[in-house]
Amino acid sequence: MKRSIIISMLAVFSTTLFAQYNCNNYHKFNCPRSSDKNFALNGQSKSAMVTIGESTDLNIIVYRGQDYRISFCSEESVVGENVEFQIIQKERVAVEKEFQETSMVEVLDENGEATGEMQEVFTTVIRRTFEDQMTILYDNTADDLSQDVEFSISSTKRLIVRIIVQGPENVKIKKGAEQMDIGCVGVLIEHMTSPEMGF
């Protein structure tokens, strides 16, 4: 009995490792490339194992004067036909916030003389601080779940590609079997120099 449990655990562990190993380059062989031959494969492309129903973030840097294309591919039997994704800009912005400071001051009598007693005083001060501001630039749930997006960059910035997979619709699970909740998703990023516009 104990031996069969260990063998079962090893089988599950080796299957998971094999799936992760196969997932590493999933985007290279499964995500469709752009028909525009000017687009080159970007080194920030990546594949990863993701959990159904949870979001996963890929941080990338995009550079001024470049056009980008981001496309997705996945194990449809596990992840579903379409991947939900957002392109999010993360910026450090200066904000002014109110803070309360406390100090101890000496209590004075009606003549302005010190009484020897101390009193806690609260003062509101405004200070400049920095916070991360998240702006959703694109959401494919508002674009018929398109599995690719192209855009131009006018200034270098850091972006977050947020991925959510919901799993396949109308999955029939065999009796006694559990639905897999981890699948592979590939994110293919391509780039090219933005063409000059105008005369």
C-alpha positions in Angstrom: 0.0 0.0 0.0 2.8 2.4 1.1 4.8 1.6 -2.0 1.9 2.2 -4.4 1.3 5.6 -2.8 4.9 6.5 -3.3 4.9 5.3 -6.9 1.7 7.3 -7.6 3.2 10.5 -6.1 6.4 10.0 -8.2 4.2 9.6 -11.3 2.3 12.8 -10.6 5.6 14.7 -9.8 7.3 13.5 -13.0 4.2 14.3 -15.1 4.3 17.8 -13.6 8.0 18.3 -14.3 7.5 17.0 -17.9 4.6 19.4 -18.5 6.7 22.3 -17.1 9.7 21.3 -19.3 7.5 21.1 -22.4 5.9 24.4 -21.5 9.2 26.4 -21.4 9.2 27.0 -25.2 5.5 26.5 -25.9 5.2 30.0 -27.5 7.9 29.3 -30.0 6.1 26.4 -31.6 2.4 27.1 -31.0 1.7 30.9 -31.1 1.0 32.2 -34.6 3.6 34.7 -35.9 2.6 37.9 -37.6 2.1 37.8 -41.4 4.2 41.0 -41.5 7.8 39.8 -42.0 9.1 43.1 -40.5 8.2 41.8 -37.0 11.1 40.1 -35.2 10.8 37.7 -32.3 11.2 39.6 -29.0 13.3 38.0 -26.3 10.7 38.8 -23.6 8.4 36.2 -25.1 7.6 33.5 -22.5 5.6 30.5 -21.6 4.4 29.4 -18.2 2.2 27.0 -16.3 -0.9 28.9 -15.1 -3.7 28.1 -12.7 -7.3 28.1 -13.9 -9.2 31.1 -12.5 -6.2 33.0 -11.2 -4.3 35.9 -12.8 -0.6 35.7 -13.8 1.5 38.8 -14.6 4.4 39.1 -17.1 6.4 42.3 -16.7 7.9 43.6 -19.9 9.7 46.8 -21.1 8.7 48.4 -24.4 10.9 50.9 -26.1 10.2 54.3 -27.8 10.0 54.1 -31.6 8.9 50.5 -31.8 5.8 48.7 -32.8 4.8 45.6 -30.8 2.6 42.6 -31.3 1.6 40.4 -28.5 -0.2 37.1 -29.1 -1.3 34.1 -27.0 -1.5 30.4 -27.4 -2.5 27.7 -24.8 -3.4 24.1 -24.2 -7.0 24.4 -25.2 -8.1 21.2 -23.5 -7.0 22.5 -20.2 -7.0 26.3 -20.4 -9.8 26.8 -22.9 -10.0 28.3 -26.3 -9.4 31.9 -25.4 -7.1 33.6 -22.9 -8.3 36.7 -21.2 -5.6 39.4 -20.9 -4.9 43.0 -20.1 -2.1 45.4 -21.0 -1.4 47.5 -17.9 0.9 50.5 -17.5 2.5 50.8 -14.1 3.8 54.3 -13.2 5.3 55.9 -10.1 3.4 59.1 -9.6 3.8 61.9 -7.0 0.8 62.4 -4.8 0.1 64.7 -1.9 -1.3 63.0 1.2 -2.4 64.2 4.6 -0.5 62.8 7.6 -1.2 63.3 11.3 1.7 64.1 13.5 1.7 64.1 17.3 3.7 66.2 19.6 3.8 67.0 23.3 3.4 70.6 24.3 3.4 72.3 27.7 0.0 73.3 29.1 -0.3 77.1 29.9 -2.6 78.7 32.3 -4.9 81.7 31.6 -1.9 84.0 32.2 0.3 82.2 29.7 2.4 80.7 32.4 3.6 77.1 32.3 1.7 74.7 34.5 4.3 71.9 34.4 1.8 69.6 32.7 2.2 68.2 29.1 -0.5 67.7 26.5 -0.5 65.6 23.3 -1.3 67.7 20.2 -2.3 66.4 16.8 -1.3 68.3 13.7 -2.3 67.6 10.1 0.5 68.0 7.6 0.6 67.5 3.8 3.5 65.6 2.4 4.5 64.6 -1.1 4.9 60.8 -1.6 5.1 58.4 -4.5 2.7 55.6 -5.4 2.3 53.0 -8.1 -0.5 53.9 -10.4 -2.0 51.2 -12.6 -3.7 52.1 -15.9 -5.4 49.5 -18.1 -4.4 50.3 -21.7 -6.1 47.3 -23.3 -8.5 44.6 -22.2 -9.4 41.9 -24.7 -12.7 41.1 -22.9 -13.9 44.4 -24.5 -12.5 43.3 -27.9 -14.3 39.9 -28.5 -11.5 38.1 -26.7 -9.0 38.8 -29.5 -5.9 36.7 -29.0 -3.4 39.3 -30.3 -2.9 43.0 -30.1 -0.6 45.5 -31.9 0.5 48.9 -30.7 3.1 51.6 -31.2 5.2 53.1 -28.4 6.0 56.8 -28.2 8.0 56.6 -24.9 9.8 53.8 -23.2 7.8 52.3 -20.4 7.2 49.2 -18.2 4.1 47.2 -18.9 2.3 44.3 -17.2 0.7 41.6 -19.3 -2.0 40.2 -17.0 -3.3 36.8 -18.0 -6.4 35.1 -16.7 -7.6 31.6 -17.9 -11.1 30.4 -17.2 -10.8 26.8 -18.5 -12.7 25.2 -21.3 -16.5 25.6 -21.5 -18.8 22.5 -21.1 -16.0 20.2 -20.0 -17.2 16.7 -19.4 -15.3 15.2 -16.5 -15.1 11.4 -16.4 -16.5 9.7 -13.3 -13.9 9.5 -10.6 -11.6 11.9 -12.4 -10.7 15.5 -11.5 -10.4 18.4 -13.9 -6.9 19.6 -14.4 -6.4 23.1 -13.0 -3.0 23.9 -14.4 -2.2 24.4 -18.0 0.5 26.0 -20.3 0.1 29.5 -21.8 2.5 31.0 -24.3 3.0 34.8 -24.7 4.6 35.6 -28.0 6.0 39.2 -28.3 7.2 40.6 -31.6 8.6 44.0 -32.4 9.8 46.2 -35.3 10.9 49.8 -35.8 7.8 52.0 -36.2 7.4 53.1 -39.8 7.8 56.9 -40.4 4.4 58.6 -40.9 3.6 61.6 -43.0 5.6 63.4 -45.7 
